[in-house]
Amino acid sequence: MTFLAVRRPNSVGAVTSLFVRKVVAAAGDTVDHPSLLRSVGLDPTGGTDVSQMVTDTAYYELLEAIAARLDDATGFPLRVGASMDCDDYGAFGLAWKTAPTLRGSFERAERFARLLTSVAAYELREDRRGTFLILHREGERRLGMRLSNEATLASVVAIARQVSPQPFTPLEVHCKHPAPASVSAHEAYFGCPMFFGSDRDALLVGSDALDRTNRLGDPAISRFLVAHLDSELAARASETSFEQVVLRHLSDRLSDGLPKAATVARQMGLSERTLHRRLSGLGLSYQSVMEKAQRRLSEGLLVRSAHSIAEIAFLSGYSEQSAFSRAFKRWSGQTPAAYREAHRSR
């Protein structure tokens, strides 16, 4: 069965902070690591928490900012992928290691990728030459996404090599985006033909490699971890769905002014107290979800509409453009006009 992540067009995606910290580390000494981590809301002195998330937009912008500072960015996503270790992924990584075969590991990725990101999913698709592990990623195919896709495919190969009892090499690697000026670094890392401008982002893996017993394969531990991850996935889905329902109610009503919690609760068939309690149980407040709705709506309108900034301020629930501009700069570090120009120029 295929588990695909689905997003509403203007929804905010999330990526595990593990990827962010690996990206910054792979950039080397040419960048200011603490400053980059703070720019996406992470504590430079904190440890890696795979469950801590950053927005997909911030992640892609971080990749682009780092690539712009490197003399040769071609090998950058490959270094990111190569730095990944099964143990970095917590329970997901342990489930990957203890799956009976590499095919079982890939099935874990297909089933539980939602725990690591809301903007990407994997699909296993049989082919006469083997099996494709296809990466599906939602959103605009900007430079940051292309770098992320390469890093993701490289990371799958890295952790496959850690569990395979024999040297692991895919049969082919496919990327939808055009080839860089040189593909020699990619061919050296993956050890197989590269196909850029393809109809998919994917690895093609032979059946013999997929069906080998993993070095640490343990069916009993694997079953236990799968049950644990299923529970975590169910909890995550429940949390996300409730927040998304509140966000949709807020987004639909912002043009009439900021809706009161009691009004939204009544429209959802809840008491105001229950609304606050359920949001609190997710580590959220009504005000924080309100601001998220305002930010999501205003960012989408700035990039995808011809409305003036004054009109966008009104549609986002602000009675004055100046208040909207101050809030938007606090969210994004840019004025609304600068944000619109930067994103449209891409």
Backbone torsions as a table, in degrees:
resi	resn	phi	psi	omega
1	MET	NA	144.1	-178.9
2	THR	-103.1	131.9	178.4
3	PHE	-109.5	109.2	-177.9
4	LEU	-110.5	136.5	176.8
5	ALA	-78.6	134.6	-179.2
6	VAL	-124.0	133.2	179.5
7	ARG	-124.2	145.1	168.5
8	ARG	-68.7	152.8	-172.6
9	PRO	-54.8	-37.5	-176.4
10	ASN	-105.7	12.5	-176.9
11	SER	-76.5	158.6	-178.3
12	VAL	-94.1	122.6	179.0
13	GLY	-87.9	165.6	-177.4
14	ALA	-135.5	147.6	179.3
15	VAL	-134.0	139.5	-179.7
16	THR	-60.3	140.7	179.8
17	SER	-66.2	-16.3	174.2
18	LEU	-55.0	-45.1	-179.0
19	PHE	-63.1	-39.8	-179.3
20	VAL	-61.7	-47.0	-178.4
21	ARG	-66.0	-36.2	177.0
22	LYS	-66.6	-39.4	178.9
23	VAL	-62.5	-47.1	-179.3
24	VAL	-64.0	-42.0	179.1
25	ALA	-63.0	-39.1	-178.1
26	ALA	-71.4	-15.4	-179.9
27	ALA	-71.1	-18.9	177.4
28	GLY	81.8	-161.6	-173.2
29	ASP	-86.5	3.1	-177.8
30	THR	-82.5	-5.5	-178.3
31	VAL	-126.2	160.0	178.3
32	ASP	-88.0	99.5	-175.3
33	HIS	-58.6	-51.8	-178.5
34	PRO	-58.4	-40.1	-178.8
35	SER	-64.9	-41.4	179.9
36	LEU	-65.4	-40.8	179.5
37	LEU	-65.9	-42.1	178.4
38	ARG	-64.1	-30.8	-177.8
39	SER	-64.5	-21.0	177.9
40	VAL	-111.1	14.6	173.9
41	GLY	85.1	18.1	179.7
42	LEU	-103.7	146.2	178.4
43	ASP	-81.4	117.9	-178.9
44	PRO	-61.4	-24.8	-178.2
45	THR	-92.0	-5.3	-177.5
46	GLY	-82.5	163.5	177.5
47	GLY	-87.4	172.2	-179.8
48	THR	-77.6	127.8	176.4
49	ASP	-125.8	106.5	-174.4
50	VAL	-62.1	-21.5	-179.1
51	SER	-85.9	-11.4	177.6
52	GLN	-79.7	132.3	-172.3
53	MET	-115.6	155.8	168.4
54	VAL	-126.8	161.6	-179.5
55	THR	-71.0	150.4	179.0
56	ASP	-63.4	-35.4	179.2
57	THR	-61.8	-45.0	179.0
58	ALA	-63.6	-38.2	-179.7
59	TYR	-65.1	-46.4	179.9
60	TYR	-64.7	-40.2	178.9
61	GLU	-65.2	-35.1	176.4
62	LEU	-63.7	-46.3	177.5
63	LEU	-57.9	-43.8	-179.0
64	GLU	-66.3	-40.1	179.7
65	ALA	-64.5	-41.0	179.2
66	ILE	-67.9	-45.5	-179.1
67	ALA	-58.7	-36.2	-179.5
68	ALA	-66.9	-22.4	-177.8
69	ARG	-94.2	-8.5	-177.2
70	LEU	-92.5	140.8	177.5
71	ASP	-64.0	-39.6	178.2
72	ASP	-134.3	101.8	-176.0
73	ALA	-88.5	-2.1	-175.1
74	THR	-59.8	-43.3	-177.8
75	GLY	-87.5	-0.9	-176.2
76	PHE	-59.2	-51.8	-179.5
77	PRO	-64.4	-27.3	177.7
78	LEU	-69.6	-38.1	176.7
79	ARG	-65.6	-37.3	177.1
80	VAL	-61.4	-50.3	-178.8
81	GLY	-61.8	-42.4	-178.1
82	ALA	-64.7	-23.6	-177.5
83	SER	-80.7	-8.7	-176.9
84	MET	-73.7	143.7	179.9
85	ASP	-133.5	142.1	179.9
86	CYS	-51.9	-39.7	-175.6
87	ASP	-66.8	-17.9	178.7
88	ASP	-68.5	-22.2	-169.4
89	TYR	-93.3	6.2	178.8
90	GLY	65.0	-136.6	-177.0
91	ALA	-62.4	-34.6	177.7
92	PHE	-62.3	-44.1	179.4
93	GLY	-64.7	-38.0	178.4
94	LEU	-68.2	-37.5	176.6
95	ALA	-65.5	-36.3	176.6
96	TRP	-63.1	-45.7	-176.8
97	LYS	-67.7	-37.9	-172.8
98	THR	-92.2	-0.7	174.1
99	ALA	-59.2	143.8	-175.7
100	PRO	-58.6	-37.9	-178.1
101	THR	-135.9	170.2	176.6
102	LEU	-65.2	-32.3	174.4
103	ARG	-59.1	-41.5	176.7
104	GLY	-63.1	-37.7	176.8
105	SER	-62.5	-44.5	178.9
106	PHE	-63.6	-36.0	177.2
107	GLU	-64.5	-33.8	175.7
108	ARG	-63.5	-40.8	178.8
109	ALA	-64.0	-43.0	179.4
110	GLU	-61.6	-37.1	-173.0
111	ARG	-85.2	-35.0	-168.9
112	PHE	-119.6	11.2	179.1
113	ALA	-58.2	-25.9	-179.4
114	ARG	-59.3	-22.5	178.4
115	LEU	-74.5	-18.0	-177.5
116	LEU	-103.3	-26.7	-178.5
117	THR	-161.4	149.0	176.5
118	SER	-99.5	1.3	-174.5
119	VAL	-114.8	5.0	-180.0
120	ALA	-142.1	151.7	177.5
121	ALA	-150.4	159.4	179.3
122	TYR	-113.1	150.3	175.6
123	GLU	-135.9	130.3	172.6
124	LEU	-92.0	125.0	-178.0
125	ARG	-131.6	121.9	-177.6
126	GLU	-69.5	145.8	178.6
127	ASP	-139.5	155.9	-178.0
128	ARG	-61.8	-21.6	-179.5
129	ARG	-95.4	-8.4	-176.9
130	GLY	159.0	-132.9	-179.6
131	THR	-138.3	134.2	173.0
132	PHE	-87.4	132.0	164.3
133	LEU	-100.7	105.3	-173.0
134	ILE	-98.9	132.3	176.6
135	LEU	-95.9	119.1	174.2
136	HIS	-103.8	126.9	179.0
137	ARG	-134.7	129.6	-179.0
138	GLU	-83.5	152.4	170.4
139	GLY	115.1	175.5	178.8
140	GLU	-63.7	133.7	-176.8
141	ARG	-84.2	66.0	179.0
142	ARG	-82.7	175.6	-178.2
143	LEU	-57.6	-43.9	-178.8
144	GLY	-59.4	-39.0	178.1
145	MET	-67.2	-40.4	-179.3
146	ARG	-63.5	-43.0	176.8
147	LEU	-62.7	-40.9	179.7
148	SER	-64.3	-40.6	179.3
149	ASN	-62.6	-44.0	178.6
150	GLU	-63.2	-43.2	179.9
151	ALA	-63.7	-38.1	179.9
152	THR	-65.1	-47.1	178.5
153	LEU	-62.6	-38.7	178.1
154	ALA	-65.8	-35.9	-179.7
155	SER	-70.2	-36.3	176.8
156	VAL	-61.0	-43.4	178.7
157	VAL	-64.6	-40.4	-179.0
158	ALA	-61.0	-47.2	-176.5
159	ILE	-80.1	-21.0	171.7
160	ALA	-67.4	-39.1	178.9
161	ARG	-66.1	-26.6	-179.9
162	GLN	-74.1	-28.2	-176.1
163	VAL	-102.4	-18.3	-176.4
164	SER	-75.3	135.8	-179.4
165	PRO	-73.5	-14.5	177.6
166	GLN	-126.2	159.2	178.1
167	PRO	-52.5	129.4	-175.5
168	PHE	-103.3	129.5	175.5
169	THR	-140.9	125.2	176.1
170	PRO	-67.9	163.3	176.8
171	LEU	-78.3	-39.0	-179.7
172	GLU	-150.7	155.0	171.0
173	VAL	-125.4	130.6	-178.2
174	HIS	-117.8	138.9	174.7
175	CYS	-134.9	137.5	-179.8
176	LYS	-70.6	-33.0	-174.4
177	HIS	-77.9	162.1	-179.6
178	PRO	-64.3	159.1	-179.4
179	ALA	-71.3	146.5	171.4
180	PRO	-69.5	177.2	-177.6
181	ALA	-57.8	-36.5	177.8
182	SER	-132.2	137.9	178.7
183	VAL	-111.6	9.7	-176.6
184	SER	-62.5	-37.9	179.3
185	ALA	-65.4	-38.8	178.8
186	HIS	-66.2	-45.5	-179.2
187	GLU	-64.6	-35.6	178.9
188	ALA	-68.4	-40.0	-178.1
189	TYR	-71.8	-50.3	-175.5
190	PHE	-78.8	-29.3	178.5
191	GLY	74.4	24.9	-177.0
192	CYS	-154.0	171.4	178.3
193	PRO	-62.4	143.1	176.9
194	MET	-109.2	137.0	178.8
195	PHE	-123.6	100.2	176.1
196	PHE	-91.0	158.5	-174.8
197	GLY	69.3	25.6	-178.3
198	SER	-80.5	176.1	176.6
199	ASP	-90.3	6.3	-177.8
200	ARG	-156.5	158.0	167.7
201	ASP	-103.0	112.7	-168.2
202	ALA	-165.2	160.6	167.4
203	LEU	-110.9	136.6	170.3
204	LEU	-103.3	122.6	-174.3
205	VAL	-122.9	136.4	179.6
206	GLY	-71.3	151.5	-178.2
207	SER	-63.0	-34.0	-179.7
208	ASP	-63.5	-40.3	178.6
209	ALA	-69.0	-39.5	-177.8
210	LEU	-68.3	-31.7	-172.4
211	ASP	-97.2	4.3	173.6
212	ARG	-70.2	147.6	177.3
213	THR	-72.0	128.9	177.3
214	ASN	-63.4	149.2	-178.0
215	ARG	-58.1	-37.9	-178.3
216	LEU	-112.6	23.9	-179.8
217	GLY	-59.6	129.2	-179.8
218	ASP	-145.4	100.6	-175.0
219	PRO	-56.9	-38.1	-177.2
220	ALA	-66.6	-48.4	178.7
221	ILE	-64.5	-39.1	-179.5
222	SER	-60.6	-43.6	179.8
223	ARG	-63.0	-39.9	179.1
224	PHE	-62.7	-45.1	-177.8
225	LEU	-68.4	-37.2	177.7
226	VAL	-62.1	-41.5	177.5
227	ALA	-62.7	-41.8	178.5
228	HIS	-62.5	-45.6	-179.1
229	LEU	-67.4	-34.3	175.5
230	ASP	-60.9	-42.2	179.3
231	SER	-65.0	-41.8	179.8
232	GLU	-66.3	-38.7	179.3
233	LEU	-65.1	-41.8	178.7
234	ALA	-63.0	-42.1	179.1
235	ALA	-65.1	-41.7	179.6
236	ARG	-63.8	-41.8	179.7
237	ALA	-63.0	-40.4	179.7
238	SER	-64.8	-44.2	180.0
239	GLU	-62.9	-47.7	-176.8
240	THR	-62.9	-41.5	-175.9
241	SER	-65.2	-38.9	-179.4
242	PHE	-67.7	-45.1	178.5
243	GLU	-60.9	-41.1	-178.9
244	GLN	-65.2	-36.6	177.2
245	VAL	-62.5	-45.5	178.8
246	VAL	-62.9	-43.3	179.6
247	LEU	-59.9	-42.1	-179.6
248	ARG	-65.1	-42.1	177.6
249	HIS	-60.9	-42.4	-180.0
250	LEU	-67.3	-48.1	-176.8
251	SER	-59.7	-35.9	-178.2
252	ASP	-71.4	-15.6	-172.4
253	ARG	-119.7	2.0	-175.2
254	LEU	-65.2	-31.4	-178.6
255	SER	-66.0	-16.0	176.9
256	ASP	-95.2	10.4	-175.5
257	GLY	102.4	173.5	-176.8
258	LEU	-73.6	116.6	-178.5
259	PRO	-71.4	141.9	178.3
260	LYS	-75.9	151.8	-179.1
261	ALA	-58.8	-38.4	-178.9
262	ALA	-63.5	-37.0	179.9
263	THR	-67.3	-46.8	-179.8
264	VAL	-63.7	-43.0	179.4
265	ALA	-59.9	-43.6	-179.0
266	ARG	-63.6	-40.6	179.2
267	GLN	-67.6	-24.7	177.8
268	MET	-90.5	-1.2	-179.4
269	GLY	77.2	27.7	-178.9
270	LEU	-122.1	163.4	167.8
271	SER	-82.5	157.2	178.0
272	GLU	-60.5	-37.9	179.7
273	ARG	-62.8	-40.5	179.7
274	THR	-67.2	-38.9	177.7
275	LEU	-59.3	-49.3	-179.8
276	HIS	-63.5	-39.7	-177.8
277	ARG	-65.9	-43.1	-178.6
278	ARG	-68.8	-36.7	176.0
279	LEU	-66.5	-41.6	179.1
280	SER	-61.6	-36.6	178.0
281	GLY	-64.4	-20.9	176.6
282	LEU	-95.8	5.1	-177.7
283	GLY	77.3	24.1	-176.8
284	LEU	-120.5	161.7	171.4
285	SER	-122.9	160.4	178.0
286	TYR	-59.3	-40.2	-179.3
287	GLN	-64.5	-40.3	-179.5
288	SER	-66.8	-38.0	178.0
289	VAL	-70.1	-35.9	175.9
290	MET	-59.0	-48.4	-179.7
291	GLU	-64.1	-36.8	177.5
292	LYS	-63.0	-41.6	178.0
293	ALA	-63.7	-42.3	179.2
294	GLN	-64.5	-42.7	-179.3
295	ARG	-66.3	-46.6	-178.4
296	ARG	-59.5	-46.2	-178.1
297	LEU	-66.2	-45.7	-176.8
298	SER	-67.0	-38.8	177.9
299	GLU	-63.2	-42.9	178.6
300	GLY	-63.2	-41.8	180.0
301	LEU	-67.9	-37.9	179.9
302	LEU	-63.6	-38.4	-175.7
303	VAL	-86.6	-36.9	-167.9
304	ARG	-109.7	2.9	-179.1
305	SER	-131.1	167.2	177.8
306	ALA	-100.9	9.6	179.3
307	HIS	-60.4	146.6	174.0
308	SER	-70.1	163.9	-179.7
309	ILE	-65.2	-34.2	177.2
310	ALA	-63.9	-41.5	178.8
311	GLU	-66.5	-39.5	179.0
312	ILE	-65.9	-38.3	176.2
313	ALA	-58.0	-45.9	-179.9
314	PHE	-64.0	-45.7	-178.3
315	LEU	-66.3	-21.8	179.9
316	SER	-93.4	6.1	174.2
317	GLY	97.2	13.2	-179.6
318	TYR	-106.0	135.9	178.8
319	SER	-84.9	-18.3	-179.4
320	GLU	-130.5	137.7	-179.8
321	GLN	-64.6	-34.9	-177.4
322	SER	-63.7	-40.6	179.3
323	ALA	-66.5	-39.5	177.4
324	PHE	-62.8	-44.8	-178.3
325	SER	-62.9	-40.3	178.2
326	ARG	-64.5	-43.9	-179.6
327	ALA	-65.7	-42.0	-177.8
328	PHE	-65.4	-39.1	178.4
329	LYS	-66.9	-33.7	176.2
330	ARG	-65.8	-37.4	-179.8
331	TRP	-70.7	-48.3	-166.8
332	SER	-111.1	-11.8	-176.1
333	GLY	79.9	4.9	-179.7
334	GLN	-132.7	155.8	170.8
335	THR	-73.0	159.0	177.2
336	PRO	-56.0	-40.1	-179.4
337	ALA	-64.8	-42.5	-179.9
338	ALA	-66.6	-38.8	178.1
339	TYR	-62.6	-45.8	179.9
340	ARG	-61.6	-45.5	-178.5
341	GLU	-64.0	-43.1	-178.5
342	ALA	-63.5	-42.5	-176.1
343	HIS	-78.1	-32.6	177.5
344	ARG	-73.0	-31.4	179.7
345	SER	-67.3	-23.4	178.4
346	ARG	-71.7	NA	NA
